[in-house]
Every structure is written in structure tokens, then in C-alpha cells.
Amino acid sequence: MASIDVSALLTNMLNAAKGPLLQKWPEAKDYAETEFKKIGEAILFIEKQRLIGKMTEEQAKLHLGMQKNASMAVLLTLEGLGLLAVEAAINAALQVIKEAVNTALKFPLI
């Protein structure tokens, strides 16, 4: 059974990302919520695949990296959001869930 709560991850990620995106938060919030949900679902997928032995640590890191890059691309489509702000927001979102995710997965994904 999965131990990662995507809803809790999402709440924590949004709270952490709000600071770096504060000036554009009203426009960015819905996009961030959608993208961070995708990141959370990717982490849940990784956990399930690892539990049944179908994904290596390297594959897991690549999978999360691809989702992170896709989320960055989406957030960068918002007018007025620069690369540094988007990268800071995603990094802050991942940092706040790092311990919970790495503990649940039993390896350093983030």
C-alpha cells in the first residue's frame, strides 16, 4: 500500500512555491496546482513501481526529472514569470516534501 499522500504533498508544495511566485501568484496559482499535482502523482507512481520492483533508483530520478522539466515549461508560458522565479518555486516545492518523499521511498529521490 502506498504511503505517499499526494494531497498533503500538493498543499505543502503550493505553500512553498507561493513565495517565489508571489508577484504573479494570482495568475500562477492554478497552473502551479495542476503541475504540482502531476509531480505528486509522478512520485506516487514511482513509489508503486519501486514497491513491485519495476523501477530502479536511476529510472525514478529520470522520471521525476522529466516531470519537473515539463512543469517548468508550463509555468514559463505565463507572462512575466522568468526562469529563475519558476526554478526557485519548483525547487522550494520539492525541498519542502523532500524528507517525506525520500523517507517513504527509502532512497534519495529529491
Secondary structure as the mmCIF struct_conf table of DSSP 4:
data_model
#
loop_
_struct_conf.conf_type_id
_struct_conf.id
_struct_conf.beg_label_comp_id
_struct_conf.beg_label_asym_id
_struct_conf.beg_label_seq_id
_struct_conf.end_label_comp_id
_struct_conf.end_label_asym_id
_struct_conf.end_label_seq_id
HELX_RH_AL_P HELX_RH_AL_P1 VAL A 6 LYS A 18
TURN_TY1_P TURN_TY1_P1 GLY A 19 LEU A 21
HELX_RH_3T_P HELX_RH_3T_P1 LEU A 22 LYS A 24
HELX_RH_AL_P HELX_RH_AL_P2 TRP A 25 LEU A 51
TURN_TY1_P TURN_TY1_P2 ILE A 52 GLY A 53
HELX_RH_AL_P HELX_RH_AL_P3 GLU A 57 LEU A 76
TURN_TY1_P TURN_TY1_P3 THR A 77 THR A 77
BEND BEND1 LEU A 78 LEU A 78
TURN_TY1_P TURN_TY1_P4 GLU A 79 GLY A 80
HELX_RH_AL_P HELX_RH_AL_P4 LEU A 83 LEU A 105
TURN_TY1_P TURN_TY1_P5 LYS A 106 LYS A 106
BEND BEND2 PHE A 107 PHE A 107
#
